Amino acid sequence: MNLRHATIVLGSIAVFGLAACGETKQDRALSGAAIGAGAGAAAGGLTGGSVLGGAALGGAAGAAGGYFTDKNDINLGKPIWKR
């Protein structure tokens, strides 16, 4: 496994771990998409890959991770747009 693959794997783990911000499935999907897009863009930039491609893949993974988690799995409180 090279550095690029390791970065993608670790980024994905972080995205899924943080994807459950919010109380509803839609809140968690939106916050997961935002976190995933940021992490994916950073991973793409750091590994020399496509920043936009990383953001798209990270956003999709984060949205899916947020949507398919339950609020009792990880609850980091209300999303910032509802405070």
C-alpha distances in whole Angstrom, upper triangle without the diagonal:
4,7,8,6,7,10,11,10,12,15,15,16,18,20,21,22,24,25,28,31,34,37,36,34,34,34,31,30,31,29,26,26,27,25,22,23,23,20,18,20,19,15,16,18,16,13,16,16,19,21,23,20,18,22,23,19,19,23,23,21,23,26,25,24,27,29,28,28,32,33,34,30,30,33,32,36,37,36,37,39,41,42
4,6,5,6,9,10,11,12,14,16,17,18,20,21,23,25,26,29,31,34,37,37,34,35,34,31,30,31,29,26,26,26,24,21,22,22,18,17,18,17,13,14,16,13,10,13,13,17,18,21,19,17,20,22,19,19,23,23,21,23,26,26,25,28,30,29,30,33,34,35,31,30,33,33,36,37,35,36,38,40,41
4,6,5,6,9,10,10,12,14,15,16,18,20,21,22,24,27,29,32,35,35,33,33,32,29,28,29,27,24,24,24,21,19,20,19,15,15,16,14,10,12,13,10,8,11,12,15,16,19,17,15,18,20,18,17,21,22,20,21,25,25,23,26,29,28,29,32,33,34,30,29,31,30,34,35,33,33,35,38,38
4,5,5,6,9,10,10,12,14,15,16,18,20,21,22,25,27,30,33,33,31,31,30,27,26,26,25,22,21,21,19,16,17,16,13,12,13,12,8,9,10,9,5,8,9,12,13,16,14,11,15,17,14,14,18,19,17,19,22,22,21,24,26,26,27,30,31,32,29,28,30,29,32,33,31,31,33,36,37
4,5,5,6,9,10,11,12,14,15,17,18,20,21,24,26,29,32,32,29,29,29,26,24,25,24,21,20,21,19,16,17,17,14,12,14,14,10,11,13,12,9,12,11,14,15,17,15,12,16,17,14,14,17,18,15,17,21,20,19,22,25,24,25,28,30,30,27,26,29,28,32,33,30,31,33,36,37
4,5,5,6,8,10,11,12,14,16,17,18,20,23,25,28,31,31,29,29,29,25,24,25,24,20,21,21,18,16,17,17,13,13,15,14,10,12,14,12,10,14,13,16,17,19,17,14,17,18,15,14,18,19,16,17,21,21,19,22,25,24,24,27,28,29,25,24,27,26,30,31,29,30,32,35,35
4,5,5,6,8,10,10,12,14,15,16,18,21,23,26,29,29,27,27,26,23,22,23,21,18,18,18,15,13,14,14,10,10,12,10,6,9,11,9,8,11,11,14,13,16,14,11,14,16,13,12,16,17,15,15,19,19,18,20,23,23,23,26,27,28,24,23,25,24,28,29,27,27,29,32,33
4,6,5,6,9,10,10,12,14,15,16,19,21,24,27,27,25,25,24,21,20,20,19,16,16,16,14,11,12,13,9,8,11,10,7,8,11,10,9,12,11,12,12,14,12,9,12,13,10,9,13,14,11,13,16,16,15,18,20,20,21,24,25,26,23,22,24,24,27,28,25,26,28,30,32
4,5,5,6,9,10,11,12,14,15,18,21,24,26,26,24,25,24,21,20,21,20,16,17,18,15,12,14,15,11,11,14,13,10,12,15,14,12,16,15,16,16,18,15,12,14,15,12,11,14,15,12,13,16,16,14,17,20,19,19,22,24,24,21,20,23,23,26,27,26,27,29,31,32
4,5,5,6,9,10,11,12,14,17,19,22,25,26,24,24,23,20,20,21,19,15,16,17,14,12,14,14,10,11,14,12,10,13,15,13,13,16,16,17,17,18,17,13,15,17,14,12,15,16,13,13,17,17,14,17,20,19,19,22,23,23,20,18,21,20,24,26,24,25,27,29,30
4,5,5,6,9,10,11,12,15,17,20,23,24,22,22,21,17,17,17,15,12,13,13,10,8,10,10,6,7,10,9,7,10,13,12,12,15,14,15,14,15,14,10,11,13,11,8,11,13,10,10,14,14,13,15,18,18,17,21,21,22,19,18,20,19,22,23,21,22,24,26,27
4,5,5,6,8,10,10,14,16,19,22,21,19,20,19,16,15,16,14,11,12,13,10,8,11,11,8,8,12,12,10,12,15,15,14,17,16,16,15,16,14,11,12,13,10,7,10,11,7,8,12,11,9,12,15,15,15,18,19,20,17,16,19,18,21,23,21,22,24,26,27
4,5,5,6,9,10,13,15,18,21,21,19,20,19,16,16,17,15,12,14,15,12,10,13,14,11,12,15,14,13,15,18,17,17,20,19,20,19,20,18,15,15,16,13,11,13,14,10,10,13,13,10,12,15,14,14,17,18,18,15,14,17,17,20,22,20,22,24,26,27
4,6,5,6,8,11,13,16,19,20,19,19,18,14,15,16,13,10,12,13,9,9,12,11,8,11,14,13,12,15,17,16,17,20,19,19,18,19,18,14,14,16,14,10,12,14,11,9,13,13,11,12,15,15,14,17,17,18,15,13,15,14,18,19,18,19,22,23,24
4,5,5,6,9,11,14,17,17,16,16,15,11,11,12,10,7,9,10,6,5,9,9,7,9,12,12,12,14,17,16,17,20,18,18,16,17,16,12,12,13,11,8,9,10,8,6,9,10,8,9,12,13,12,15,15,17,14,12,14,14,17,18,16,17,19,21,22
4,5,5,8,10,13,16,16,14,15,14,11,11,13,11,8,10,12,9,8,12,13,11,12,16,16,15,17,20,20,20,23,21,21,19,20,18,15,15,15,13,10,11,11,8,6,9,9,5,7,10,10,9,12,13,14,11,10,13,13,16,18,16,18,20,21,23
4,6,7,10,13,15,16,15,17,15,11,13,14,12,9,12,13,10,10,14,14,12,14,17,17,16,19,21,21,22,25,23,23,22,22,21,18,17,18,16,13,14,14,11,9,12,12,8,9,12,12,10,12,12,13,9,8,11,11,14,16,15,18,20,21,22
4,6,7,10,13,15,14,15,12,9,11,12,9,7,10,10,8,9,12,12,11,13,16,16,16,19,21,20,22,24,23,23,20,21,20,17,16,17,16,12,12,14,11,8,11,12,9,8,12,12,10,12,12,13,10,8,9,8,12,13,12,14,16,17,18
4,6,9,11,12,10,11,10,6,7,9,6,4,8,9,7,8,11,12,12,13,16,17,17,19,21,22,23,25,23,22,20,20,19,17,15,15,14,11,10,11,9,6,7,9,6,4,8,9,8,10,10,12,10,8,10,10,12,13,11,14,15,16,18
4,6,8,9,9,10,8,5,8,10,8,7,10,12,10,12,15,16,15,17,20,20,21,23,25,25,26,29,27,26,24,23,23,20,18,19,18,15,14,14,12,9,9,10,8,5,8,9,6,7,7,9,7,6,6,7,9,10,10,13,15,15,16
4,7,9,9,10,7,5,8,9,6,7,11,11,10,12,15,15,15,18,20,20,21,24,25,26,27,29,28,27,24,23,24,21,19,19,19,16,14,16,14,11,11,13,11,8,10,12,10,10,8,11,10,7,6,5,7,7,6,9,11,12,13
4,6,8,8,5,5,9,9,7,9,12,13,13,15,17,18,19,21,22,23,24,27,28,29,30,32,31,29,27,26,26,24,21,21,21,18,16,17,17,13,12,14,12,9,10,12,10,10,7,10,11,9,7,7,6,5,5,9,10,9,11
4,7,8,6,7,10,11,11,12,15,16,16,18,20,21,22,24,26,27,28,30,32,32,34,36,34,32,30,29,29,27,24,24,24,21,19,19,19,16,14,15,14,10,11,12,10,9,6,9,11,10,8,9,7,7,8,12,12,10,12
4,5,5,6,9,10,11,12,14,16,16,18,20,21,22,24,26,27,28,29,32,33,34,36,33,32,29,28,28,26,23,23,22,20,18,18,18,15,13,13,13,9,9,11,10,8,7,11,12,12,11,12,11,10,10,13,13,12,14
4,6,5,6,9,10,10,12,14,15,16,18,20,21,21,24,25,26,27,30,31,31,33,31,29,27,25,25,23,21,20,19,18,15,15,14,12,10,10,10,7,5,7,8,8,8,12,12,12,12,14,13,12,12,15,15,14,17
4,5,5,6,9,10,10,12,14,15,16,18,20,20,22,24,25,26,28,30,31,32,30,28,25,23,23,22,19,18,19,17,14,14,14,12,9,10,11,8,7,10,11,11,11,15,15,15,14,15,14,12,11,14,12,13,16
4,5,5,6,8,10,11,12,14,15,17,18,20,21,23,24,25,27,29,30,31,29,27,25,23,23,22,19,19,19,17,14,14,15,12,10,12,12,8,8,12,11,11,10,14,14,13,11,12,11,9,7,10,9,9,13
4,5,5,6,8,10,10,12,14,15,16,17,20,21,22,23,25,26,27,29,27,26,23,22,22,20,17,17,17,14,12,12,12,9,7,9,8,4,6,9,8,9,8,12,11,10,10,10,11,10,8,12,12,12,15
4,6,5,6,9,10,10,12,14,15,16,18,20,20,21,24,25,26,27,25,23,21,19,19,18,15,14,14,12,9,9,10,7,4,6,7,4,5,8,9,11,11,15,14,13,13,14,14,13,11,14,13,14,17
4,5,5,6,9,10,11,13,14,15,16,18,20,21,23,24,26,27,24,22,20,18,18,17,14,13,14,12,9,10,11,8,6,10,10,8,8,12,12,14,14,17,17,15,15,14,14,12,9,11,10,12,15
4,5,5,6,8,10,11,12,14,15,17,18,20,21,23,24,26,24,22,19,18,19,17,14,14,15,12,9,11,11,8,7,11,10,7,10,13,12,14,13,16,15,13,12,11,12,10,7,9,10,12,14
4,5,5,6,8,10,10,12,14,15,16,18,20,21,22,24,22,20,18,17,17,14,12,12,12,9,7,9,8,4,5,8,7,5,8,10,10,13,13,16,14,12,13,12,14,13,11,13,14,15,17
4,6,5,6,9,10,10,12,14,15,16,18,20,21,22,19,18,15,14,14,12,9,9,10,7,4,6,7,5,4,8,9,8,10,12,13,16,16,19,17,16,16,16,17,16,13,14,14,17,19
4,5,5,6,9,10,11,12,14,15,17,18,20,21,19,17,14,13,14,12,9,10,11,9,6,9,10,7,8,12,12,10,13,16,16,18,17,20,19,17,17,15,16,15,11,12,12,15,17
4,6,5,6,8,10,11,12,14,15,16,18,20,18,17,14,14,15,12,10,11,11,8,7,10,10,7,9,12,11,10,13,15,15,17,17,19,17,15,15,13,15,15,12,13,14,17,18
4,5,5,6,8,10,10,12,14,15,16,18,16,15,12,12,12,9,7,8,8,4,4,7,7,5,7,10,9,10,13,14,15,18,18,20,18,16,17,16,18,18,15,16,17,20,21
4,6,5,6,8,10,10,12,14,15,16,14,12,10,9,9,7,4,6,7,5,4,8,9,7,9,12,12,13,15,17,18,21,21,24,21,20,20,19,20,20,17,17,17,20,22
4,5,5,6,9,10,11,12,14,15,14,13,10,10,11,9,6,9,10,7,8,11,12,10,12,15,15,15,17,20,20,22,22,24,22,20,20,18,20,20,16,16,17,20,21
4,6,5,6,8,10,10,12,14,13,13,10,11,12,8,7,10,10,6,8,11,10,9,12,15,14,14,17,19,19,22,22,24,21,19,20,18,21,21,18,18,20,23,24
4,5,5,6,8,10,10,12,10,9,7,8,8,4,4,7,7,4,7,10,9,9,12,14,14,15,18,19,20,23,23,26,23,21,22,21,23,23,20,21,22,25,26
4,5,5,6,9,10,11,9,8,5,6,7,5,4,8,9,7,9,12,13,12,15,17,17,18,21,22,23,26,26,28,26,24,25,23,25,25,22,21,22,25,27
4,5,5,6,8,10,10,10,7,10,11,8,8,12,12,10,12,15,15,14,17,19,18,19,22,24,24,27,27,29,26,24,25,23,25,25,22,22,23,26,27
4,5,5,6,8,8,9,8,10,10,7,9,12,11,9,12,14,13,14,17,18,18,19,22,23,23,27,27,29,26,24,25,24,26,27,24,24,26,29,29
4,6,5,6,5,5,5,8,7,5,8,10,10,10,12,14,14,15,18,19,19,21,24,25,25,29,29,31,28,27,28,27,29,29,26,26,27,30,31
4,6,5,6,7,5,9,10,8,10,13,13,13,15,18,18,18,21,22,22,24,26,28,28,31,31,33,31,28,30,28,30,30,27,26,28,31,32
4,6,8,10,9,13,13,10,12,16,15,14,17,19,19,19,22,24,23,24,27,28,28,31,32,33,30,28,29,28,30,31,28,27,29,32,33
4,5,9,9,13,12,10,13,15,14,14,17,19,18,19,22,23,23,25,28,28,29,32,33,34,31,29,31,29,32,33,30,30,31,35,35
4,7,8,12,11,10,13,16,15,16,18,20,20,21,24,25,25,27,29,30,31,34,35,37,34,32,34,32,35,35,32,31,33,36,37
4,6,9,8,8,11,12,12,13,16,17,17,19,21,22,23,25,27,28,29,32,33,35,32,31,32,31,34,34,30,30,31,34,36
4,5,5,6,8,10,10,12,14,15,16,18,20,21,22,24,25,27,28,32,32,35,32,30,32,30,32,32,29,29,29,32,34
4,5,5,6,9,10,10,12,14,15,16,18,20,20,22,24,25,26,30,30,33,30,28,29,27,29,29,26,25,26,29,30
4,5,5,6,9,10,10,12,14,15,16,18,20,21,22,24,26,29,29,32,30,28,29,28,29,28,25,24,24,28,30
4,5,5,6,8,10,11,12,14,15,17,18,20,21,23,24,28,29,31,29,27,29,28,30,29,26,26,26,29,31
4,5,5,6,8,10,10,12,14,15,16,18,20,21,22,26,26,29,26,25,26,25,27,27,24,24,25,28,29
4,6,5,6,8,10,10,12,14,15,16,18,20,21,24,25,27,25,23,24,23,25,24,21,21,21,24,26
4,6,5,6,9,10,11,12,14,15,16,18,20,23,24,27,25,24,25,24,26,25,21,22,22,25,27
4,5,5,6,8,10,11,12,14,15,17,18,22,23,26,23,22,24,23,25,25,22,23,23,26,28
4,5,5,6,8,10,10,12,14,15,16,20,21,23,20,19,21,20,22,22,19,20,21,23,25
4,5,5,6,9,10,10,12,14,15,19,19,22,20,19,20,19,21,20,17,18,18,21,23
4,5,5,6,9,10,11,12,14,18,19,22,20,19,20,20,22,21,19,20,20,22,25
4,6,5,6,9,10,11,12,16,18,20,17,17,19,19,21,21,19,20,21,23,25
4,5,5,6,8,10,11,14,15,17,15,14,15,15,17,17,15,17,18,19,21
4,5,5,6,9,10,13,14,17,16,15,16,16,17,17,14,16,16,18,21
4,5,5,6,9,12,14,17,15,15,16,17,19,19,17,19,20,21,23
4,6,5,6,10,12,14,11,12,14,15,17,17,16,18,19,20,23
4,6,5,8,9,12,10,10,11,12,14,14,12,15,16,17,19
4,6,8,10,13,12,12,13,15,16,15,14,17,17,18,20
4,7,10,12,10,12,14,16,17,18,17,20,21,21,23
4,7,8,7,8,10,13,14,15,15,19,20,19,21
4,5,5,8,9,12,13,14,15,18,19,18,20
4,5,6,6,9,9,11,12,16,17,16,17
4,6,6,10,11,13,15,18,20,19,20
4,7,10,12,14,16,19,21,20,21
4,6,9,12,13,16,18,18,18
4,6,8,10,13,16,15,15
4,7,8,11,14,13,13
4,6,9,11,10,10
4,6,8,6,7
4,5,6,7
4,5,5
4,6
4
